[in-house]
Amino acid sequence: MNVCFRWLTFASAMVVAGCANYVISVPEPGPGGHDFEMTAVVLGWGAVEDPQVAEACDRGFGMDRVRARTNLGYDLISVITLGFVRPLDLSYRCYTGESPVGSTRD
């Protein structure tokens, strides 16, 4: 009975643990835009940077929304490598420069 309870507790923890979802957004995101998705890998505890993320929105408007997600598989990779390799899924939307109210650049 005690062994069964331990396995049930372990299985439940594995099902519900390991997922994280972080969102950074402006207060009123624009209605348009296309979501771009990629899997980024952080190496050397953040010492190695991936420059393609910083150059994603080159139209001069910046980003409208950024979402970073991780899952149990990515967490296991991080634990096995003692944090040296840390993958995560990134999705972002560039600001289109359009506003439903009108332009402020006039």
C-alpha positions in Angstrom: 0.0 0.0 0.0 2.8 2.4 0.9 4.7 1.6 -2.3 1.5 2.2 -4.4 1.0 5.6 -2.7 4.6 6.6 -3.5 4.3 5.6 -7.1 1.0 7.4 -7.4 2.5 10.6 -5.9 5.5 10.4 -8.2 3.4 9.9 -11.3 1.1 12.8 -10.3 4.1 15.1 -9.7 5.6 14.1 -13.1 2.3 15.0 -14.9 1.7 18.4 -13.3 5.3 19.6 -12.9 7.9 21.0 -15.3 5.9 23.4 -17.3 6.3 27.2 -17.2 4.8 29.9 -19.3 6.1 33.5 -19.0 4.5 36.4 -21.0 5.7 40.0 -21.3 3.3 42.3 -23.2 2.5 45.9 -23.6 -0.8 47.0 -21.8 -2.8 47.1 -25.1 -1.1 44.9 -27.7 -1.8 45.8 -31.4 -4.4 43.9 -33.3 -2.2 42.8 -36.1 1.1 41.1 -36.4 2.5 37.7 -37.0 3.7 35.4 -34.2 7.3 34.1 -34.7 8.3 31.0 -32.8 11.7 29.4 -32.2 13.5 27.2 -29.8 16.4 28.9 -28.1 19.2 27.2 -26.3 21.0 29.0 -23.5 24.6 27.7 -23.1 27.1 28.2 -20.3 24.5 29.5 -17.7 23.7 32.5 -20.0 27.2 33.4 -21.0 26.6 32.5 -24.7 24.0 34.7 -26.3 21.9 34.0 -29.4 21.9 37.2 -31.4 19.0 36.2 -33.7 16.5 37.0 -31.0 17.8 40.6 -30.5 17.6 41.3 -34.3 14.1 39.8 -34.7 12.2 43.1 -35.0 14.2 45.4 -37.3 11.4 47.7 -38.4 12.2 50.2 -35.6 8.9 49.6 -33.7 10.1 46.9 -31.2 8.3 43.9 -29.8 4.6 43.8 -28.9 4.6 40.6 -26.9 7.1 38.0 -25.9 6.3 34.5 -24.5 8.9 32.0 -23.1 7.8 28.5 -22.4 9.6 25.5 -20.9 8.5 21.9 -20.3 9.5 18.8 -18.4 11.8 17.6 -21.2 13.7 20.8 -21.3 13.9 20.8 -17.5 15.4 17.3 -17.5 18.0 18.4 -20.1 18.9 21.3 -17.8 19.2 19.0 -14.8 21.3 16.4 -16.6 23.8 19.0 -17.8 23.8 20.8 -14.4 22.3 23.9 -16.0 24.9 24.3 -18.7 22.3 23.7 -21.5 18.9 25.3 -21.0 16.4 25.1 -24.0 13.2 27.1 -24.0 10.5 27.9 -26.6 10.2 31.6 -27.5 7.4 33.2 -29.4 7.2 36.9 -30.1 5.2 39.4 -32.1 6.7 42.5 -33.6 4.7 45.7 -33.3 3.1 46.6 -36.6 3.0 50.3 -36.1 -0.8 50.3 -36.7 -3.2 51.5 -34.2 -7.0 51.2 -34.2 -7.3 54.7 -32.9 -5.0 56.4 -35.4 -1.4 57.4 -35.8 0.6 59.5 -33.4 3.4 60.2 -35.9 1.5 63.0 -37.7 
